[in-house]
Amino acid sequence: MSEQYYAAIDLGTNSCRMVISDAQGNYVYNHSGATRLGEGMSLNNCFTPEAIERGINILKEFGEVLHASNCRYRAVATAACRMASNGAEFVDRVKKECGIDLEVIDGREEARLNLLGALANADKNKPYVIVYDIGGGSTEVTLANQKTAEIIYTISIPWGARNASEKFNINDYNEEKALTFRNEILKYVEEFKQKSNFAAYKGQISFVATSSTPLRLSAYINRRKEYDREAEDGSIMSREAMDQALEELNQTTEKERAGSVYIGVKRAPIFIAGGILLKTIYDNLDIDYLIASYKSAKDSIIMELIKEGKNGTSE
């Protein structure tokens, strides 16, 4: 191709996303696949053979698209690859079989990338922003200066929708199990509040939540005809609306959630745990509203690649 294209791959614990953009930032390819890479990890902190094959198959597909487009790219892997004892072996297989150099990033870099992407949806009338991203294997909560994008404090909670649903045996809602999980989350939220000096910024913060859980919750609240991530991007959810929606969804069975246009088969087993994470954090930060953001790490990677290309610093 005569025109330069840029690609971002974001491999999480539950899914993998790839976007390709032209030099103006217009997406020409946007696809995701459910790897369920972290499925079964709670047993021995190791990727199962089935999960590895799902990951390899999706990344092979992405690799073919990537190399056919002759893109400059950055491919990142997050919590699952950080935690899995055989994560390095998986990364090696991805290199050999898919032709993709997969970079395992730490929680701070994951938080930085999600912050830069999600800033597009923050309330510009507030000088500060808190972005929290509920992944499959971790949840990053980040307080930052909105104007400079400087991180004031960030914490990586080692629980996400996938690993929490397995470890705490939360599939359908159970109050006793939910309470145990909430207490685990609260330890990290309290640490975040203390170390970030959260009280000093209260009233000056825009709150943004990225990932599938808030986006699907937004679609449910808005009673869309279907779940469309881009339609929910930037949607504002009041605390009252979120509380009511989560209460209703907590009363459903996995089968009912699987049949829902807002949740679906792949998310049905792990949505309840994701909802507990979402609510525990917004309750304990006393958040009145959340802005759901589809813009996240993938978008900031594209922005930085384009910037590097203009500066002539890309390879």
ZAGU-300348 format. One record per residue (C-alpha): residue in one letter; x, y, z. Coordinates in steps of 0.5 Angstrom, whole numbers, padded with zeros to 4 digits, always signed. Each point is the difference from the previous one (the first is absolute). Layout:
<atoms>
AXYZ...
</atoms>
This chain:
<atoms>
M+0000+0000+0000S+0002+0007-0002E-0003+0003+0006Q+0003-0002+0007Y-0005-0003+0005Y+0000-0002+0008A-0002-0005+0004A-0001-0002+0007I-0002-0006+0003D-0002-0001+0007L+0000-0007+0003G-0004+0000+0007T-0002-0006+0004N-0007-0001-0003S+0001+0003-0007C+0005+0003-0005R-0001+0006-0004M+0003+0002-0007V-0001+0007-0003I+0003+0003-0006S+0000+0007-0002D+0003+0005-0006A+0005+0005+0002Q-0006+0005+0001G-0003-0004+0006N-0006-0003-0004Y-0001-0008+0002V+0000-0004-0006Y+0000-0007+0004N-0003-0001+0006H-0001-0007+0003S+0000-0004+0007G+0000-0007+0001A-0002-0004+0007T+0007-0004+0002R-0003-0001+0007L+0008-0001+0001G-0001+0001+0008E-0005-0006+0000G+0002-0005+0005M+0006+0004+0002S-0003+0000+0007L+0002-0007+0001N+0008+0000+0000N+0001+0007-0003C+0002-0003-0007F-0004+0001-0007T-0003-0007-0002P+0001-0003-0007E-0007+0002-0002A+0001+0007+0002I+0007+0001-0004E-0003-0003-0006R-0006+0005+0000G+0005+0005+0001I+0005-0002-0005N-0006-0001-0005I-0002+0007+0000L+0007+0003+0000K+0001-0004-0006E-0006+0003-0003F+0003+0007+0002G+0007-0001-0002E-0002-0002-0007V-0004+0007-0001L+0005+0004+0004H+0006-0003-0005A-0005+0001-0006S-0001+0007+0001N+0008+0001+0002C-0002+0004+0006R+0004+0003+0005Y-0003-0003+0007R+0001-0001+0007A-0003-0006+0003V-0001+0000+0008A-0002-0006+0005T-0003+0002+0007A-0002-0004+0006A+0000-0007-0002C+0007+0000-0004R+0003+0004+0006M-0003-0005+0005A+0000-0007-0003S+0006-0004+0001N+0000-0003-0007G-0001+0007-0003A+0007+0001-0003E-0001-0006-0003F-0006+0002-0003V+0003+0007-0003D+0006-0004-0003R-0006-0005-0004V-0003+0007-0002K+0006+0002-0003K+0002-0006-0004E-0007-0002-0002C-0003+0007-0001G+0005+0004-0001I-0002+0005+0005D+0005+0003+0005L-0004+0000+0006E+0002+0005+0006V-0002-0002+0007I-0002+0007+0003D+0000+0001+0008G-0006+0003+0003R+0002+0007+0000E+0001+0000-0007E-0006-0003-0001A-0003+0005+0004R+0003+0006-0004L-0002-0003-0007N-0007-0001+0003L+0000+0007+0003L+0002+0004-0007G-0005-0004-0004A-0006+0002+0005L+0002+0007+0001A-0004+0001-0006N-0006-0001+0004A+0001+0003+0006D-0004+0007+0002K+0005+0005-0002N-0003+0005+0006K+0004-0004+0005P+0007+0001+0001Y+0001-0008+0002V-0002-0006-0002I-0001-0007+0002V+0000-0006-0005Y-0001-0007+0002D+0001-0006-0004I-0003-0007+0002G+0003-0005-0004G+0000-0007+0000G+0006-0001+0005S+0001+0007+0003T-0003+0006+0001E+0004+0007+0000V-0003+0006+0003T+0004+0006-0002L+0000+0008+0003A+0003+0005-0005N+0000+0007-0002Q-0005+0000-0006K+0004+0006-0003T+0007-0003+0000A-0002-0007+0000E+0005-0001+0006I-0001-0006+0005I-0001+0002+0007Y-0001-0007+0002T-0002-0006-0002I-0001-0007+0002S-0001-0007-0003I-0005-0004+0004P+0001-0008-0002W-0007-0001-0001G-0004+0000-0007A-0007-0003-0002R+0003-0006-0002N+0005-0002+0005A-0005+0002+0006S-0005-0004-0003E+0004-0006+0000K+0004+0001+0007F-0006+0003+0004N-0005-0005-0004I-0005+0006-0002N-0004-0002-0006D-0007+0001+0002Y-0001+0005+0006N+0001-0002+0007E+0001+0005+0006E+0004-0004+0004K+0005-0001-0006A-0001+0007-0002L+0002+0003+0007T+0006-0004+0000F+0002+0003-0007R-0002+0007+0002N+0005+0000+0007E+0006-0003-0005I-0001+0006-0004L-0001+0005+0005K+0007-0001+0003Y+0002+0003-0007V-0005+0005+0000E+0002+0003+0007E+0008+0000-0002F-0002+0004-0007K-0004+0005+0004Q+0006+0001+0006K+0006+0000-0005S-0003+0004-0005N-0003+0005+0005F-0007-0001-0004A-0003+0005+0005A+0004+0006-0002Y-0003-0001-0007K-0007-0002+0001G-0005+0005-0003Q+0005+0001-0006I+0000-0007-0003S-0003-0003-0006F-0001-0007+0000V+0001-0005-0006A-0001-0007+0000T+0003-0004-0006S-0001-0007-0002S-0006-0005-0002T-0004+0000+0007P-0001+0008+0000L-0002+0000-0007R-0005-0006+0000L-0003+0003+0006S-0001+0006-0003A-0003-0003-0006Y-0005-0004+0005I-0002+0007+0003N-0001+0003-0006R-0004-0006-0003R+0003+0000-0006K-0002-0005-0006E+0007-0003+0000Y+0007+0001+0004D+0004+0004-0004R+0006+0003+0003E+0001+0006-0004A-0007+0002+0002E+0002+0000+0007D+0006+0003-0001G+0000+0007+0005S-0007-0002+0003I-0001+0003+0007M-0004-0005+0005S-0002+0003+0006R+0001-0004+0007E-0007-0001+0001A-0001-0003-0007M+0006-0005+0001D-0002-0002+0006Q-0007-0002-0002A+0003-0003-0007L+0005-0005+0004E-0006-0002+0005E-0004-0002-0005L+0006-0004-0004N+0002-0003+0007Q-0007-0003+0000T+0001-0004-0007T+0003-0007-0001E+0006-0001-0005K-0005-0003-0005E-0004+0007+0000R+0006+0004+0000A+0002-0004-0006G-0006+0001-0004S+0000+0008+0002V+0003+0004-0006Y+0003+0004+0005I+0004-0005+0003G+0001-0006-0004V+0002-0007+0000K+0008+0001+0001R-0001+0005+0006A-0006-0003+0003P+0005-0004+0005I+0004+0006+0002F-0004+0006+0000I-0003+0000+0007A+0007+0000+0003G+0002+0006-0005G-0006+0003+0003I+0002-0001+0007L+0007+0003-0002L-0004+0006-0003K-0004+0002+0005T+0004-0002+0006I+0005+0006-0003Y-0005+0005-0001D-0004-0001+0006N+0007+0001+0004L+0002+0006-0004D-0007+0003+0001I+0000+0001-0007D-0007+0003-0003Y+0001-0002-0007L+0004-0004-0005I+0002+0002-0007A+0001-0007-0004S+0006+0000-0005Y+0001-0004-0006K+0006+0004-0001S+0006-0003+0004A+0007-0003-0001K-0001-0002-0007D-0002+0007-0002S+0006+0003+0004I+0005-0005-0004I-0002+0002-0006M+0000+0008+0002E+0008-0001+0002L+0001-0004-0006I-0002+0005-0005K+0004+0005+0004E+0006-0004+0000G-0001+0000-0008K-0001+0007+0000N+0007+0001+0004G+0003-0005-0004T+0002-0004+0006S-0004-0007-0002E+0004-0005-0003
</atoms>
